[in-house]
Amino acid sequence: MRLGSRTAPTFILLPLLSVAAWGQLAPSPDAPPVSHAPAQAPEEESVATFKVNVNLVDVVFDVKDKQGQLVAHLTKNDCTVLEDKVPQTWKNFNAENNLPLTLGILLDTSGSQTRVLPLEQEAGGEFLQEVLRQKDQAFALSVDVNVDVLQDLTNSPRLLARALNKAEINAPGSIGPGPVPTSGDPRGTVLYDAIYLASNEKMREETGRKALILLTDGQDEGSRHKIKDAIAAAQKANTVIYVILIADVNEAYLMQGMGYYGYSAMKEVTEATGGRVINVGHNSKKLEEAFQQIQDELRTQYVGTYTPTNTKLDGTFRHLSVECKGDGMKTQVRKGYYATVAADNQSN
């Protein structure tokens, strides 16, 4: 898969880049300055290493009542976390709305988005202006026959909005700027590749709360990674995925899980990672409401940690669930995580 920048033609002329090429991108102008502080003393380094090896599981979730309204002000005594159906003990538990947030906006720029792309650009820019706070950061990608960086991580809503506004439709057979699929390798909209790359190359090293927001019709065509790979990458990066289902068609057509549009696939991705699908058809008012709902959920989250009773460092998948006291309470949480792999196993 090639990663490039629509604003940097140099990348367009290169052959397909490896996943590692993401890290070769020039840093964002808003990136924090490089530290020139002296190296830590050996004693400090050994303490830091010990802390890294502590096996803590982070759980980020929302809670809604039976009317579907977000519930705030719960405590650790109100909610129980289970791993593989075994109750665990919270080490930390907080209602968080100020913990740093890292966002990724993924714009589907395939042919199905031709008439709705301007709506996405306007609403997306307004959303970022409202949601980003001082310690938050976001990036923007376009997704069609390739995955392209519109804007690298930044805290600037202005730069992000400008980048979104430069996105252009790039469907197979269309005329215009943008990456061209490799000859003999026909492709469509590589959604799964985009999720995989964004999770591994952007989100995995970030701390705090993390979310990807996809604006798409949900139909993947030509990804080299399968849906299970995309889900696993997001789960390993502890990243929530929201999908705003949008295209230049009516809502009923978008909801056809077995039809051309990928509602069922997007439902699988979002539910596995603790997010959800919001279907807006091509309605600008519903698109604005969808962004508002996501903003509300991101600002009404609970963040808890626990040390699992299963102490095996075997890299296996562990199922997660959170249950909260109250009539009709429902939680929105990722379905599980992958256990840490012991250092001696990583070298094998």
Secondary structure, 3 states (H helix, E strand, C coil): CCEEECCEHHHHCCCCCCHHHHHHCCCCCCCCCCCCCCCCCHHHHHHHHHHHCCCCEEEEEEEECCCCCECCCCCCCCEEEEECCEECCEEEEEEECCCCEEEEEEEECCHHHCCCHHHHHHHHHHHHHHHCCCCCEEEEEEECCCEEEEEEEECCHHHHHHHHHCCCCCCCCCCCCCCCCCCCCCCCCCHHHHHHHHHHHHHCCCCCEEEEEEEECCCCCCCCCCHHHHHHHHHHCCCEEEEEEECCCCHHHHCCCCCCCCHHHHHHHHHHHCCCEEEEECCHHHHHHHHHHHHHHHCCEEEEEECCCCCCCECCEEEEEEEECCCCCEEEEECEEECCECHHHHCC
